[in-house]
Amino acid sequence: MLYRSVALYNLLDKEFGWLSVIKEVFVFIYVVAALCFTVRYRIRFRSAGIYYLKIISYIYSKSKCMATKKKILAIIGSTRARSSNLFLVTEMIKASADIFDISVYDSISKLPHFNPDLDTTSPPQEVAAFRKQIMEADGIFICTPEYVFSLPGSLKNAIEWCVSTTVFSKKPAGLITASASGEKAHEELQLIMQTVETVFTADTTWLIQGIKGKFNAEGILVHQETQSQMHAFIKAFNTLMER
Ligand SMILES: Cc1cc2nc3c(=O)[nH]c(=O)nc-3n(C[C@H](O)[C@H](O)[C@H](O)COP(=O)(O)O)c2cc1C
């Protein structure tokens, strides 16, 4: 009965996570049913009470852990509509849906060119909005191709707008370079993100070479090794966030 109850609870949590009242009602019904069971079979109340408390605390701890999905902001270095980097992030959104709430920052091409003269206490509106999204995220992903042995200009521009701030400081970061080759950009990305004080480990950096060939015409990740690497990356990033 206990396992069925917890399974049903988890199902409700998954399907109706936003409707927390259902969870509370479910716990209430469970407690009442358990009390009736005790009375019916004359189980001693003291030991039964401890048993119920354990069940309820387990259910609540499960609920807390499932309800607090980590908010990730994914910044994509390519502005192409059919970007492989965007396809990859889309796959990651699907693969990590139970632990991460990943949103894609989609306005990188709307940021003005970085100009220190505009980097004042009231910066351009798009810049302020970008910084706010980073601040509000629990962690960030940067997923980018390499352009002429470096980071794409639009991504570098976006990061430059944050250098005078602390928005990236202590922020857990997943750094992905997905490109034809990408080695130089991957090195640069790590150097830059270390400079703006994000936190990352070797396991939360990932260089994917020959990225276009990993997807089919519909933009689905079909390369099995990359799929396994993606799952390992998600796991490593979750571990980093829980440190
Ligand atoms: C202007 C330009 C420069 C590029 N330079 C490089 C490069 O230096 N190294 C590399 O690995 N790929 C380079 N590429 C190829 C990209 O890695 C490849 O097109 C990648 O799929 C782009 O990512 P996306 O699919 O997310 O847009 C370049 C592509 C363009 C358009």
The ligand as an SDF file (V2000), in Angstrom:
LIG
                    3D

 31 33  0  0  0  0  0  0  0  0999 V2000
   31.4850   32.2030  -40.4330 C   0  0  0  0  0  0  0  0  0  0  0  0
   31.7560   30.7900  -40.0290 C   0  0  0  0  0  0  0  0  0  0  0  0
   32.9920   30.4370  -39.5500 C   0  0  0  0  0  0  0  0  0  0  0  0
   33.2360   29.1390  -39.1140 C   0  0  0  0  0  0  0  0  0  0  0  0
   34.4410   28.8310  -38.5720 N   0  0  0  0  0  0  0  0  0  0  0  0
   34.6050   27.6180  -37.9910 C   0  0  0  0  0  0  0  0  0  0  0  0
   35.7980   27.3350  -37.2600 C   0  0  0  0  0  0  0  0  0  0  0  0
   36.7150   28.1220  -37.1620 O   0  0  0  0  0  0  0  0  0  0  0  0
   35.8620   26.1370  -36.6360 N   0  0  0  0  0  0  0  0  0  0  0  0
   34.8560   25.2060  -36.6860 C   0  0  0  0  0  0  0  0  0  0  0  0
   34.9470   24.1810  -36.0480 O   0  0  0  0  0  0  0  0  0  0  0  0
   33.7330   25.4550  -37.4090 N   0  0  0  0  0  0  0  0  0  0  0  0
   33.5950   26.6320  -38.0600 C   0  0  0  0  0  0  0  0  0  0  0  0
   32.4370   26.9030  -38.7380 N   0  0  0  0  0  0  0  0  0  0  0  0
   31.4510   25.8340  -38.9410 C   0  0  0  0  0  0  0  0  0  0  0  0
   30.5040   25.7220  -37.7810 C   0  0  0  0  0  0  0  0  0  0  0  0
   31.1420   25.0430  -36.7360 O   0  0  0  0  0  0  0  0  0  0  0  0
   29.2770   24.9280  -38.1510 C   0  0  0  0  0  0  0  0  0  0  0  0
   28.6250   25.5760  -39.2080 O   0  0  0  0  0  0  0  0  0  0  0  0
   28.3310   24.7540  -36.9870 C   0  0  0  0  0  0  0  0  0  0  0  0
   27.4040   23.7890  -37.2940 O   0  0  0  0  0  0  0  0  0  0  0  0
   27.5900   26.0360  -36.6830 C   0  0  0  0  0  0  0  0  0  0  0  0
   26.7850   25.8320  -35.5580 O   0  0  0  0  0  0  0  0  0  0  0  0
   25.2050   25.9150  -35.6740 P   0  0  0  0  0  0  0  0  0  0  0  0
   24.7730   24.7140  -36.4800 O   0  0  0  0  0  0  0  0  0  0  0  0
   24.7250   25.8280  -34.2530 O   0  0  0  0  0  0  0  0  0  0  0  0
   24.8490   27.1990  -36.3370 O   0  0  0  0  0  0  0  0  0  0  0  0
   32.2010   28.1710  -39.2040 C   0  0  0  0  0  0  0  0  0  0  0  0
   30.9650   28.5330  -39.7300 C   0  0  0  0  0  0  0  0  0  0  0  0
   30.7410   29.8420  -40.1380 C   0  0  0  0  0  0  0  0  0  0  0  0
   29.3650   30.2080  -40.6250 C   0  0  0  0  0  0  0  0  0  0  0  0
  1  2  1  0
  2  3  1  0
  2 30  2  0
  3  4  2  0
  4  5  1  0
  4 28  1  0
  5  6  2  0
  6  7  1  0
  6 13  1  0
  7  8  2  0
  7  9  1  0
  9 10  1  0
 10 11  2  0
 10 12  1  0
 12 13  2  0
 13 14  1  0
 14 15  1  0
 14 28  1  0
 15 16  1  0
 16 17  1  0
 16 18  1  0
 18 19  1  0
 18 20  1  0
 20 21  1  0
 20 22  1  0
 22 23  1  0
 23 24  1  0
 24 25  2  0
 24 26  1  0
 24 27  1  0
 28 29  2  0
 29 30  1  0
 30 31  1  0
M  END
$$$$
